[in-house]
């Protein structure tokens, strides 16, 4: 009982820390019209702490691009004055970040256990991985593919009916710690697979014919940190030699044009590429697993947020993949499937041109390793809530995304190589 009270007390304290942290912070959206206005945003970022949400680094800001960024409460008036004076069009997307943060949780009463329509903390997700495997031994097994910097086991679920020579699809979630809707989707996907197997013909065929590897959270340490200390944390939690700044961006840490475009060499930046490719224990564990199973893994899907995009290689260069026409048509059809449920519009295309260049990403790396069906989803929304998507949107977001994922999986099954 005492331990439970201590836990509850700790949770209350961390919630209180977060209460104080984000009160009065604002998220702005600006669309710089020319190079001069781009320079204004860059000088603003160099003079104060600015957290870029979209794109994820000030270096990527270009004219006519939609730019979302967060500023500290005491700086928000200064920012507004500066934008007004310089004639930069802007609007306030989120007026008080703390209110938006509180509003993510639709009900103040938190269920003790795991829920598919709520955001679950890591302890709850970890327990769920054991439960779902124990309850569905014919369909699901759990393994550990490595451990995080802080020593947490990285659980991987393998789903499918056992059979000889099966090909597989790899799905991961939770690369960036603050993108909470991403792990919610991986959990939802697993739920749908076990609940609809034997009822839904497509899902039944997929699980009979393919295996799915599902990594519910890659960046576990970062995810834990977003629950306890800083909801807006993005990177891993590893220490960087010679720097007081913590963490590496795991999606800039792969050996795919590593640390060239759209990645930073500074450990204090949110897009820090790490000291070397696969310097992070988490990215190395993922890369090692995929390399070991290259002969069977035929598709790689990585789930991020936000922007409503379906991307494929390349992001580290402005070149097109050799099977561009095929990937583009899959992305188009998958986006149409997704939109068929709630009319949610997705933009699709190669990463560099569709969103912005970013080197060292897992999708480009998987593609270059020979996995020719490699896609990145950026889930809801387009900025109204950004990383703070309310729990009421978990179900519709996951339902529509599932349609796109099933479409891609079915296509892969029909085009095995």
N, C-alpha and C positions, 0 to 999 in steps of 0.2 A: 504493500500500500504506500509506504513511504517513498519507495523508488518511483512509483507512478506519480505521486504528488511532485516529486523533484522534476520528473519529465514534463509534467503539465506546467510547472513553474518555469522551466527552461523554455518551453514553447511560448509561454506568455511573454517572457522577457524578450525572446528573439522577435516575436510579433511586435512588441512595443518598440524595439530598436528600429524595426522597419517602419513603424508608424511615424517615428520622428524623422526617419531618413528621407521620405519622399513627399512629405507634406509641402504643398505649394510648388513642387516641380512641374514644369510644363513641357509638352512635346509640341514642337513647331513643325509645320510643313512649309517649305519655300520652294519656288521654282525659279532659279536664277535664269535670267533671260539672255545674258551675254557673259563674256569672259570677265568683265569688270565686276559683275555681281557674284560670279564664282569666287573672285579674289576677296570680296567682302566676307563671304562665308568662311573662306580659309583664314582670313585674319582674325575673324571672330573666334574660330576654333583654336588659333594659336595664343589668343589672349585670355581664354578661360576654358574651363573643363566642359567639353561638349561631348555627349554620348550619341554617336551617329547610329540611327536605327536602319536607315535606308538611304543611300548605300551604307555599308558598314565601315567606311573610312572616308575622311575628308579628301584624301588624295584622288578618290574616284568621282568627285563632284564635277559635273559638266553642265554647260548651258542647256536649258530646256528640260533638265532632269528633275524629277520629283525628289526632294531631299527632306527626310524626317530626322529630327534630332531632339535630344532631351537636354534641358539646362537646369541648373540648381535654382532653387526658389529665389534666392537673393539676387540672382542675375537676370531673372526673366524680364523685368521692366527695362533694364539696360539693353537687352537683346531686342525687345520690341522697338525701343527708341531708335536703335541703330538701324534696324530693318526699315522702319518708316522713313528715317532721314535719308537713307540711301536709295529709297524707292524700290526696294526688293519686295515683291508681292509675297505675302505670307498668310497663313492662318494657324490658329492654335488648335491642334488636333485633340490634345488632352490638356485640360485646364488645370487639373490638380491630379498629379500622378497617384497620390495616396488614395484618393477616392476611387480611381480606376482600379487600383490594386485591390482595394477592399471589395469592389464590385465583381471581381473575377469569381469570387466564391459566392455562388448564388444563395446558398442558405448558410446562415451562421452556425447551424447545427451540423457538425462534421460527423459523418458516420464513422464508427470506429474502424470498420473493416475496409476492404477494397471496393471501389465502385467504378464502373466503366464510364459513368457520366459526371465524375468529379476528378479533380487533379489529385493524384496520389503521391505521397512523399516516397522517398527511396525505400525505406523500411517496408512500407506497404507493398510496393512493387516487387521487391525481393521475395517477400513471403508469398505473394501471388504467383510468382514463377514456379515456386515449389508446389503450391496447391494445384495449379492448372495441370502440371505434369502428373501429379499423383492421381488426380481425378480422371485423367484421360490417357492412361498408359498406352493404349493402342494407337494414339495419334500424336502425342507430345512427349518429348524427352528433354531434360535440362542438362546442360553441361556448363563448365566454366572455361572460358577461353583465355583468361589472363586475370591480372588484377590491376587496379588503378594505382595512381601515384600514392594515394593515402591508404592503400592496402585493401580496398573493397573488391570482392570477387565480381567479375564481369560475367553475368549469366546470359547464356544463349539458349533459346528454345528451338528445337528442331521439330517440325510438324510434317506429318504425312503418314500414310499407311506404309508399313515396311514392304519392300519389294526389291528385286535385283536391279542393279545398274540405273538407279534413278538419277535424273538430273535435278538441279536445285536452283532456287531463287533466293538471293540474300536480301533481307530488308533490315535497315537499321534506323533508329530514332535517337533523339537526344544528343546530337553532336554539340549544339550550342545550348548551354545550361538554361537560358531564360526562355527558350522556345517550348513552353510546357505543352502545347497542343501536340507536339511531335511524339513524345512517349505515350500520350493518350491514344494516338492512332495505333501504335504498335500493339498496345494492350487490346484495343478494339478489334484489330485484325485477328488476333489469336482467338478472342471470344467468338467472333463470327465463324471462324474455321471450325472450332469444336462444336458450336451450336447448330450449324447448318449442314455439317457433314452428314450425308445420307438423306438430306431433305432438298438441298439446293443442288441441281444437277451440275452446274458449272463448278461450284466449290468441291463437290464430291469427286468430279473428274480430276480437278487440279490436285487434290490431296492423294488420290489414287496413283496419279501419274508423275507427280513432282514432289520434291521435299521443299519446305520453306525453312530457311534459317532466319529467326527473328531475334535481333538484339534490341531489347526494349529501351535501354539507355546506354549510350557509349560513354558520355562524359558524366559519370556518376558523381564524382567529387564536386564538380561544378554544379550539378543539379541539387545535391544536398545543400550546397552553399546558398543557392537561391531560396531555399526553404528556411535557412537558419540566419543568414547574415545580410545578403544583398540580392533581392529579387531580380535585379538587372544584370547580374554576372553572366558572362558569356563563355569565358575560356575554361581551360582545365585549371587545376590548383597546384601545379608543380612549381617548385622554386627555380628561379633563373639565376645562374652563376653571375655574380658581379652586379646584380640589380635588386632593388627592393621590390620591383614589380613582379607580381605572381601570374603564372599561367601562360599557356600557348593556345592559339586558335587551332583546334584539332582539324578543322577543315581547310587549313593552310599548311598542314604538316605532312602531307603525302608527297611522294617522289614523282610529281607530275608538274614539270615546269617550276619546281619548288622555289619559292621566295623571289619570283620575278615580278609579274604583274599583279597588282591588287593585293599584295601581302606586304607586311612590314617587318623590318629587321630589328625594330625596337621592342624590347620586352614589355614596355609600358603600353603599347598600342593593342587595341582589341583584335587586330588582324595579325598579331605577331606569329611568324611562321615557325618559331622554335629554333633551337640551336643547330638542328640538322633534320633531314627527312626522317620521320618516325622516331623523333626524339621523345615523344610522349608514349608512356607505357600503353595507353589506351589505343592510340592509332597503330602502334606496332602489333598489339594483340589482334586487332582487326585485320591488318594487312597479312600477318602470319597465317591466320585462319584461312583467309581467302586464297593465299598462295598454295596452302596445303590442299585445298579443295578445288583448284582451278579447273581440273578436268571435268568436274560435275557442275560447278556454278555457271549458269548460262545467262543470268540477269542479276543486276545490282540496282536496288532502289534505296535511296536515302531520303529521309523525311525531315524537312526543315519548316520554319515559318519566318516571316509572313510575306505576302505579296500575291498569292494565287498564280503561281507559275509552275509550268512543267518543263524542266530544262534537261538538255542532254549535252554531251561534249561538243565543242571544247569551251572551257572557261579560262584556261591558262594561255590561250592564244586565239587569234581571230581566224584560225583555220577550221575547215569543216571536217567532220569524221568521214571515213570512206563510205560508210553506209548512211550518209546524211538523209537521202530521200526516204529510206525505210524508217529511220528514227523519227523523222519529221511527221511521216504519215501515222505512225503509232501514237505519237504525242497528240496529233490533231484528233484522232479517233478517241483516245483516252480522255482528252479534255471534253469532247462532246458527250461521252458517257457520264463524266462527272457532272456536267451542266444539266443533264437530263432530269436530275432529281429536284434541285432547288434553284436552277438557273444561275448557279455560281460561275462566273466567267473566269477562265484561266487563259493566260497568255503562254505560248509555248515556243520553243526554239533553242538554238545553241546558247549556252550560258553567257559567253563573252558579249555577244551582240544583243541578247534578249534582256539581260539585266546589267552586268558589268563584268570586266575581266577579273578573275580571281585565280591565282595559281595555287597549286598544292591541294586541290580538292579531291575528295575520295571518289567521286564519279568519274573524273578524268583518269585518275590512277587505275580504277577498275577496268575502264575501257581500254587503256593502254596495255593492261595485263592480258587482254584478249577476251574480256567479257563484253560482247558487242551490243548487248541491250543494257544500257546504263543510264539511269534517270535520277534527277533530283526533283522532289516535290517541294514547293514553298506553299504551305497551306494558308488558310484564312488568317487575317482578312487583308484588306489593302491599306490599312493604317488607322481606321477609326479606333480600334483598340490595340493594334500592333501586337506586341508580345503579351498583352494582358487580355487575351480573348476570354470572355466570360464562360463559365461552365455550361451555361445554357446552349452554347454553340458547339460543345464537344460532340454531341450525338449527330447533329446534321453534318458537321465537318467530316466526321469519321465515316458516316454513311455514304456521302458523295465520293470521298477519296477511295473508299473500298471499291466502288464501281470502276474507277480508273485502274486501280491496282489489279483487279480481277481481269479487266480487259487486257492489260499488258501481260499478265501471267498466262492467260489463255493463248495470246498471240505467240508468246515464247514457246509454249507447249506445241503449237502447230508448226513452229519453225525452229525446231531443235537443230543444233549444229555440232 
